[in-house]
Amino acid sequence: MNEPGQTTTDLADRPLSSPARSRLDPNRADYDAILAAHGEAMSLDRPGYLDPRSGLFVMTAKYHADRGWCCNSGCRHCPFVAD
């Protein structure tokens, strides 16, 4: 992972629509709802969405990729994290 301010072109080998298993367990009851909310935000070019369970704002993978670096905060859709 990169420190804030460092950039990278090496994104995890995973589509931006699929979060790393270490960040989002596919066995969660709300997994499909999360992916749907993320997909809608991505298709509308929004920076994030409201988590269906907690109501907290979650940044999309595209937002993180466009930013270009990992902040090491454990973000759900961080594209710089490998499975």
Residue frames relative to the residue before (quaternion, step in Angstrom):
aa qw qx qy qz dx dy dz
M 1.0000 0.0000 0.0000 0.0000 0.00 0.00 0.00
N 0.4100 -0.7170 0.5152 0.2288 3.51 -1.20 0.52
E 0.4730 -0.6257 0.5362 0.3120 3.50 -1.25 0.48
P 0.6402 -0.5055 0.3843 0.4325 3.61 -1.14 0.46
G 0.7586 0.3409 -0.2819 0.4783 3.52 -0.96 0.92
Q 0.6451 0.4645 -0.3246 0.5126 3.59 1.20 -0.40
T 0.2386 -0.7704 0.5737 0.1429 3.56 -1.02 0.74
T 0.0983 -0.7836 0.6101 0.0643 3.52 -1.29 0.32
T 0.2576 -0.7283 0.6056 0.1912 3.52 -1.25 0.44
D 0.5884 0.5895 -0.3521 0.4270 3.57 1.31 -0.07
L 0.0233 -0.7995 0.5995 -0.0295 3.56 0.08 1.28
A 0.6201 -0.5285 0.4128 0.4071 3.56 -1.16 0.54
D 0.4961 -0.6564 0.4837 0.2984 3.57 -1.10 0.69
R 0.4847 0.6150 -0.4418 0.4378 3.56 0.51 1.27
P 0.5118 -0.6322 0.4635 0.3513 3.60 -0.96 0.72
L 0.5930 -0.5990 0.4066 0.3525 3.59 -1.08 0.68
S 0.6398 0.5408 -0.3338 0.4321 3.61 1.17 -0.39
S 0.7262 0.4076 -0.2219 0.5072 3.60 1.23 -0.29
P 0.2695 -0.7920 0.5227 0.1639 3.63 -0.34 1.17
A 0.6202 -0.5370 0.4196 0.3884 3.56 -1.23 0.48
R 0.5658 -0.6122 0.4341 0.3415 3.58 -1.02 0.81
S 0.6338 0.5440 -0.3328 0.4376 3.57 1.08 -0.67
R 0.7118 0.4264 -0.2444 0.5018 3.58 1.23 -0.39
L 0.7961 0.0477 -0.0117 0.6032 3.60 1.17 -0.54
D 0.3012 -0.7783 0.5317 0.1443 3.55 -0.39 1.28
P 0.4141 -0.7340 0.4800 0.2438 3.61 -0.66 1.06
N 0.6275 0.5421 -0.3382 0.4450 3.60 1.23 -0.22
R 0.4285 0.6928 -0.4727 0.3361 3.61 1.24 0.02
A 0.5614 -0.6215 0.4343 0.3315 3.56 -1.04 0.76
D 0.7492 0.3847 -0.2104 0.4965 3.60 1.07 -0.69
Y 0.2854 0.8006 -0.4883 0.1980 3.61 1.26 0.25
D 0.6933 0.4722 -0.2856 0.4635 3.61 0.79 -0.98
A 0.6374 0.5180 -0.3267 0.4676 3.60 1.02 -0.75
I 0.6334 0.5219 -0.3246 0.4701 3.58 1.03 -0.77
L 0.6763 0.4848 -0.2999 0.4665 3.58 0.86 -0.93
A 0.6311 0.5219 -0.3360 0.4652 3.60 1.05 -0.72
A 0.6620 0.4927 -0.3067 0.4742 3.62 0.92 -0.88
H 0.6461 0.5087 -0.3127 0.4754 3.58 1.00 -0.83
G 0.6623 0.5161 -0.3007 0.4524 3.58 0.91 -0.93
E 0.6473 0.5069 -0.3202 0.4706 3.57 0.97 -0.81
A 0.6560 0.5015 -0.3150 0.4679 3.59 0.91 -0.88
M 0.6480 0.5136 -0.3194 0.4628 3.59 0.97 -0.83
S 0.6896 0.4874 -0.2941 0.4476 3.60 0.87 -0.92
L 0.7081 0.4170 -0.2492 0.5125 3.58 1.16 -0.57
D 0.4099 -0.7437 0.4302 0.3064 3.58 1.37 0.15
R 0.3325 0.7185 -0.5237 0.3145 3.54 0.98 0.97
P 0.5474 -0.6442 0.4161 0.3349 3.61 -1.05 0.61
G 0.8195 -0.0548 0.0541 0.5679 3.60 1.17 -0.37
Y 0.3077 -0.7223 0.5908 0.1860 3.52 -1.37 -0.22
L 0.5020 -0.6158 0.4985 0.3468 3.57 -1.27 0.20
D 0.4741 -0.6734 0.4919 0.2824 3.55 -0.82 1.03
P 0.5028 -0.6938 0.4243 0.2929 3.61 -0.75 1.01
R 0.7190 0.4371 -0.2582 0.4747 3.61 1.03 -0.66
S 0.8086 0.3099 -0.1456 0.4784 3.59 0.70 -1.08
G 0.3932 -0.7177 0.4835 0.3108 3.57 1.13 -0.60
L 0.4848 0.6603 -0.4393 0.3687 3.60 1.26 0.07
F 0.5036 -0.6419 0.4879 0.3102 3.57 -1.18 0.60
V 0.0978 -0.7920 0.6026 0.0054 3.57 -0.85 1.06
M 0.3849 -0.7304 0.5201 0.2189 3.59 -0.80 1.03
T 0.4675 -0.6820 0.4911 0.2743 3.57 -1.08 0.75
A 0.6460 -0.5041 0.4067 0.4039 3.54 -1.31 0.30
K 0.6296 0.5356 -0.3368 0.4509 3.59 1.01 -0.76
Y 0.6138 0.5386 -0.3513 0.4579 3.58 0.98 -0.80
H 0.6835 0.4833 -0.2869 0.4657 3.58 0.87 -0.97
A 0.6577 0.5109 -0.3129 0.4566 3.60 0.90 -0.90
D 0.6598 0.5015 -0.3074 0.4675 3.59 0.96 -0.86
R 0.6084 0.5416 -0.3508 0.4620 3.60 1.11 -0.68
G 0.3545 -0.8103 0.4098 0.2230 3.56 1.12 -0.70
W 0.7864 0.1997 -0.1499 0.5651 3.60 1.18 0.15
C 0.4460 -0.6745 0.5281 0.2593 3.53 -1.30 0.49
C 0.3125 -0.7677 0.5366 0.1586 3.57 -0.89 0.97
N 0.3980 -0.7505 0.4419 0.2883 3.60 1.34 -0.03
S 0.4389 0.7029 -0.4501 0.3327 3.59 1.08 0.73
G 0.5399 -0.6465 0.3943 0.3676 3.60 1.25 0.04
C 0.2081 0.8182 -0.5120 0.1584 3.59 1.14 0.55
R 0.5813 -0.6464 0.3918 0.3012 3.56 -0.93 1.01
H 0.8137 0.2640 -0.1151 0.5049 3.59 0.83 -0.94
C 0.2503 0.7932 -0.5214 0.1905 3.60 1.17 0.48
P 0.2999 -0.7840 0.5153 0.1728 3.60 -0.61 1.08
F 0.6057 0.5737 -0.3488 0.4270 3.60 1.25 -0.12
V 0.6106 0.5400 -0.3374 0.4709 3.58 1.34 -0.01
A 0.3058 -0.7467 0.5618 0.1824 3.57 -0.83 0.97
D 0.6031 -0.5579 0.4277 0.3769 3.59 -1.19 0.55
